[in-house]
Amino acid sequence: FRKNGSGVAVMFSHRVEMTGNRFEENWGGASYGLLLKEIGDSKLEGNVFYRNTTGLLADGANRIKAIKNDFIDNGWAVKLAASTQQGTFTGNNFIGNTFDVSANSSESSTAFARNYWDNYRGYDLKRDGFGDVAYHPVRLFSMVVAQNAPSIILLRSAFVRLLDSAESILPALTPEALADHEPAMKRVQ
């Protein structure tokens, strides 16, 4: 699914499996690679989300399982609405995205485990291939942009670098529930 005006929408469905698809270059103010709206018990596996404004937009997508997908060079890799609950993201690769995960709620039951994050700066003292320190993929600046879209012009500024540094030291303002407690140290194959 390439260069569409808005992307692909899967809505009002249950138990849908999407495997081995490519969602590419869907750009625009309201564009996404894949929109999941009011969908439950579905599985996304082995898909590629490449250069989309938003790779995956989940709104009311309950109990989705995202396994071994690649989110590469998107504006937002994954946007989770508060109505999306009990999802799992396991073994996915997040590479070169402006924002890896965005959520409009500080409370979320969506879990992230053993994903590769190119921005992860932790360590693996146990040498088991997974980081010993949790990775928090929701950036404070992504929350600012969600509330005030024109602020995106500050993306590469010293102010945003300062926000990111402060948040990495004291992650108090971003959703605590949205953390990968075992981030992969290498890209997942």
ZADO-645208 format. One record per residue (C-alpha): residue number from 1; residue in three letters; x, y, z. Coordinates in Angstrom, 1 decimal. Layout:
<tormars>
<NUM; "Ala"; <X; Y; Z>>
...
</tormars>
This chain:
<tormars>
<1; "Phe"; <0.0; 0.0; 0.0>>
<2; "Arg"; <2.0; 2.9; -1.3>>
<3; "Lys"; <1.5; 6.6; -1.8>>
<4; "Asn"; <-2.2; 6.7; -0.8>>
<5; "Gly"; <-4.0; 9.8; 0.1>>
<6; "Ser"; <-4.6; 8.6; 3.6>>
<7; "Gly"; <-3.5; 5.0; 3.9>>
<8; "Val"; <-5.3; 1.7; 4.7>>
<9; "Ala"; <-8.1; 1.6; 7.3>>
<10; "Val"; <-9.3; -1.6; 8.9>>
<11; "Met"; <-12.4; -0.8; 11.0>>
<12; "Phe"; <-15.1; -2.5; 13.0>>
<13; "Ser"; <-13.7; -6.0; 12.7>>
<14; "His"; <-12.4; -8.8; 14.9>>
<15; "Arg"; <-9.7; -11.4; 14.6>>
<16; "Val"; <-8.1; -10.0; 11.4>>
<17; "Glu"; <-4.5; -11.1; 10.6>>
<18; "Met"; <-2.3; -8.8; 8.6>>
<19; "Thr"; <1.0; -10.5; 7.7>>
<20; "Gly"; <3.8; -9.5; 5.3>>
<21; "Asn"; <2.4; -6.2; 4.1>>
<22; "Arg"; <4.2; -3.0; 3.2>>
<23; "Phe"; <2.7; 0.4; 4.1>>
<24; "Glu"; <4.9; 3.0; 2.4>>
<25; "Glu"; <5.1; 6.7; 1.8>>
<26; "Asn"; <1.6; 7.8; 2.9>>
<27; "Trp"; <2.2; 11.4; 3.6>>
<28; "Gly"; <-0.1; 14.2; 4.7>>
<29; "Gly"; <-1.7; 15.9; 7.7>>
<30; "Ala"; <-4.2; 13.1; 8.2>>
<31; "Ser"; <-2.2; 10.2; 6.6>>
<32; "Tyr"; <-1.1; 6.9; 8.1>>
<33; "Gly"; <0.2; 3.6; 6.9>>
<34; "Leu"; <-2.5; 1.6; 8.7>>
<35; "Leu"; <-5.4; 2.8; 10.8>>
<36; "Leu"; <-7.0; 0.2; 13.2>>
<37; "Lys"; <-10.4; 1.6; 14.4>>
<38; "Glu"; <-12.7; -0.3; 16.7>>
<39; "Ile"; <-11.0; -3.6; 16.0>>
<40; "Gly"; <-10.3; -6.4; 18.4>>
<41; "Asp"; <-8.2; -9.6; 18.8>>
<42; "Ser"; <-6.1; -8.9; 15.7>>
<43; "Lys"; <-2.6; -9.7; 14.7>>
<44; "Leu"; <0.0; -7.7; 12.8>>
<45; "Glu"; <3.1; -9.7; 11.9>>
<46; "Gly"; <6.0; -9.2; 9.6>>
<47; "Asn"; <4.8; -5.9; 8.2>>
<48; "Val"; <6.9; -2.9; 7.1>>
<49; "Phe"; <5.8; 0.6; 7.9>>
<50; "Tyr"; <8.2; 2.9; 6.0>>
<51; "Arg"; <8.1; 6.7; 5.5>>
<52; "Asn"; <4.5; 7.4; 6.6>>
<53; "Thr"; <3.3; 10.4; 8.5>>
<54; "Thr"; <2.0; 7.9; 11.0>>
<55; "Gly"; <3.0; 4.2; 10.6>>
<56; "Leu"; <0.2; 2.7; 12.7>>
<57; "Leu"; <-2.7; 4.6; 14.2>>
<58; "Ala"; <-4.7; 2.5; 16.8>>
<59; "Asp"; <-8.0; 3.9; 18.0>>
<60; "Gly"; <-10.2; 1.4; 19.9>>
<61; "Ala"; <-7.9; -1.4; 18.8>>
<62; "Asn"; <-8.1; -3.8; 21.7>>
<63; "Arg"; <-6.0; -6.9; 22.3>>
<64; "Ile"; <-3.9; -6.4; 19.1>>
<65; "Lys"; <-0.7; -8.3; 18.8>>
<66; "Ala"; <2.1; -6.6; 16.8>>
<67; "Ile"; <5.0; -9.0; 16.3>>
<68; "Lys"; <8.2; -8.6; 14.3>>
<69; "Asn"; <7.1; -5.5; 12.3>>
<70; "Asp"; <9.5; -2.9; 11.0>>
<71; "Phe"; <8.7; 0.8; 11.7>>
<72; "Ile"; <11.3; 2.7; 9.7>>
<73; "Asp"; <11.6; 6.5; 9.0>>
<74; "Asn"; <8.1; 7.4; 9.9>>
<75; "Gly"; <7.0; 10.7; 11.5>>
<76; "Trp"; <5.2; 8.8; 14.2>>
<77; "Ala"; <5.8; 5.1; 14.2>>
<78; "Val"; <2.8; 4.2; 16.5>>
<79; "Lys"; <0.1; 6.4; 17.8>>
<80; "Leu"; <-2.1; 4.9; 20.5>>
<81; "Ala"; <-5.4; 6.4; 21.4>>
<82; "Ala"; <-6.6; 6.1; 25.0>>
<83; "Ser"; <-9.4; 3.8; 23.7>>
<84; "Thr"; <-6.8; 1.2; 22.7>>
<85; "Gln"; <-6.3; -1.4; 25.5>>
<86; "Gln"; <-4.4; -4.6; 26.2>>
<87; "Gly"; <-2.3; -4.6; 23.1>>
<88; "Thr"; <1.2; -6.2; 22.9>>
<89; "Phe"; <4.2; -5.1; 20.8>>
<90; "Thr"; <6.9; -7.8; 20.8>>
<91; "Gly"; <10.0; -8.1; 18.7>>
<92; "Asn"; <9.4; -5.1; 16.5>>
<93; "Asn"; <12.1; -2.8; 15.1>>
<94; "Phe"; <11.8; 1.0; 15.6>>
<95; "Ile"; <14.4; 2.7; 13.4>>
<96; "Gly"; <14.8; 6.3; 12.3>>
<97; "Asn"; <11.3; 7.5; 13.3>>
<98; "Thr"; <10.9; 11.1; 14.5>>
<99; "Phe"; <8.6; 9.8; 17.3>>
<100; "Asp"; <8.5; 6.1; 18.1>>
<101; "Val"; <5.3; 6.0; 20.2>>
<102; "Ser"; <2.7; 8.6; 21.0>>
<103; "Ala"; <-0.2; 8.2; 23.4>>
<104; "Asn"; <-3.0; 10.7; 24.3>>
<105; "Ser"; <-3.3; 9.1; 27.8>>
<106; "Ser"; <-1.0; 8.6; 30.7>>
<107; "Glu"; <-2.7; 5.4; 31.5>>
<108; "Ser"; <-2.3; 2.5; 29.0>>
<109; "Ser"; <-2.5; -1.2; 29.3>>
<110; "Thr"; <-0.6; -1.7; 26.0>>
<111; "Ala"; <2.7; -3.6; 26.7>>
<112; "Phe"; <6.0; -3.3; 24.9>>
<113; "Ala"; <8.6; -6.1; 25.2>>
<114; "Arg"; <11.8; -7.1; 23.5>>
<115; "Asn"; <11.6; -4.5; 20.8>>
<116; "Tyr"; <14.6; -2.9; 19.1>>
<117; "Trp"; <14.8; 0.9; 19.5>>
<118; "Asp"; <17.5; 2.7; 17.7>>
<119; "Asn"; <17.5; 5.5; 20.3>>
<120; "Tyr"; <18.0; 3.1; 23.2>>
<121; "Arg"; <21.2; 4.0; 25.0>>
<122; "Gly"; <21.2; 1.4; 27.8>>
<123; "Tyr"; <23.5; -1.5; 28.4>>
<124; "Asp"; <23.4; -5.3; 28.7>>
<125; "Leu"; <25.5; -6.4; 31.6>>
<126; "Lys"; <23.8; -9.8; 31.8>>
<127; "Arg"; <24.8; -10.4; 28.1>>
<128; "Asp"; <21.4; -11.9; 27.3>>
<129; "Gly"; <20.8; -9.6; 24.3>>
<130; "Phe"; <18.3; -7.4; 26.2>>
<131; "Gly"; <18.9; -4.1; 27.9>>
<132; "Asp"; <19.1; -4.0; 31.7>>
<133; "Val"; <17.4; -0.6; 31.8>>
<134; "Ala"; <13.9; 0.1; 30.6>>
<135; "Tyr"; <13.3; 2.2; 27.5>>
<136; "His"; <10.6; 4.8; 27.5>>
<137; "Pro"; <9.6; 5.4; 23.8>>
<138; "Val"; <7.2; 8.3; 24.4>>
<139; "Arg"; <9.1; 11.5; 24.2>>
<140; "Leu"; <8.0; 14.6; 26.1>>
<141; "Phe"; <8.2; 16.7; 23.0>>
<142; "Ser"; <5.7; 14.3; 21.2>>
<143; "Met"; <3.2; 15.2; 23.9>>
<144; "Val"; <3.8; 18.9; 23.3>>
<145; "Val"; <3.3; 18.5; 19.5>>
<146; "Ala"; <0.1; 16.5; 20.1>>
<147; "Gln"; <-1.3; 19.5; 22.1>>
<148; "Asn"; <0.2; 22.2; 19.8>>
<149; "Ala"; <1.0; 21.0; 16.3>>
<150; "Pro"; <2.9; 24.1; 15.1>>
<151; "Ser"; <5.5; 23.5; 17.8>>
<152; "Ile"; <6.9; 20.8; 15.5>>
<153; "Ile"; <9.1; 23.6; 14.0>>
<154; "Leu"; <11.2; 23.4; 17.2>>
<155; "Leu"; <12.0; 19.7; 16.6>>
<156; "Arg"; <15.8; 20.1; 15.9>>
<157; "Ser"; <16.2; 22.9; 18.4>>
<158; "Ala"; <18.4; 23.1; 21.6>>
<159; "Phe"; <15.2; 23.4; 23.6>>
<160; "Val"; <14.0; 20.0; 22.5>>
<161; "Arg"; <17.4; 18.4; 23.2>>
<162; "Leu"; <17.1; 19.9; 26.7>>
<163; "Leu"; <13.6; 18.4; 27.1>>
<164; "Asp"; <14.8; 15.0; 25.9>>
<165; "Ser"; <17.8; 15.1; 28.3>>
<166; "Ala"; <15.7; 16.1; 31.3>>
<167; "Glu"; <13.1; 13.4; 30.5>>
<168; "Ser"; <15.8; 10.7; 30.2>>
<169; "Ile"; <17.1; 11.6; 33.7>>
<170; "Leu"; <13.7; 12.0; 35.3>>
<171; "Pro"; <10.9; 10.3; 33.2>>
<172; "Ala"; <8.1; 11.8; 35.3>>
<173; "Leu"; <6.0; 13.5; 32.6>>
<174; "Thr"; <5.7; 10.7; 30.0>>
<175; "Pro"; <3.4; 7.7; 30.5>>
<176; "Glu"; <5.2; 5.3; 32.9>>
<177; "Ala"; <3.1; 2.3; 31.7>>
<178; "Leu"; <4.5; 2.7; 28.2>>
<179; "Ala"; <7.9; 1.3; 28.7>>
<180; "Asp"; <9.9; -1.6; 27.2>>
<181; "His"; <11.5; -3.3; 30.2>>
<182; "Glu"; <13.6; -5.7; 28.0>>
<183; "Pro"; <14.6; -3.7; 24.9>>
<184; "Ala"; <16.5; -5.7; 22.3>>
<185; "Met"; <20.2; -4.7; 21.9>>
<186; "Lys"; <20.2; -5.7; 18.2>>
<187; "Arg"; <17.8; -5.4; 15.4>>
<188; "Val"; <15.2; -8.2; 15.6>>
<189; "Gln"; <15.3; -10.6; 12.6>>
</tormars>
